[in-house]
Amino acid sequence: MLVECANLQDIRAKYFTASSVRELFESIDNHSIIEFVKETHFNCQLLLQFYITCIAFVLHVSFIICQLLFDFIFIQLIILSLSTLHGTE
């Protein structure tokens, strides 16, 4: 996004010209990069992406925990059923 996004070409031209991220950080004044980030609201997009990633992670972990709990309960029911069949309850 910092050097390749075509939609931001006009805004980028106001602050810097760089052909790679490496060139950007090696040769462009930090204030220009910061002003570009502010104007494009890139910082808000990063924060939003961070929140979305965190939510996805929590949902994924919750799913895994629910799956493990379901598996545990299912195994306990099988053990109970087997012990009932053999009269060893």
JOFEN-V711469 format. One record per pair of residues at least 24 apart in sequence whose ideal C-beta (glycine too) atoms are under 8 Angstrom apart, sorted by the first residue. I is the first residue (numbers start at 1). J is the second residue. D is the distance in Angstrom with one decimal. If there is no record, write none. Layout:
i = [I	I]
j = [J	J]
d = [D	D]
This chain:
i = [1	1	1	2	2	2	8	11	11	11	12	14	15]
j = [40	42	45	33	36	42	40	36	39	40	36	39	39]
d = [7.9	6.3	8.0	7.5	7.6	7.7	5.5	6.6	5.6	5.7	6.3	7.9	7.8]
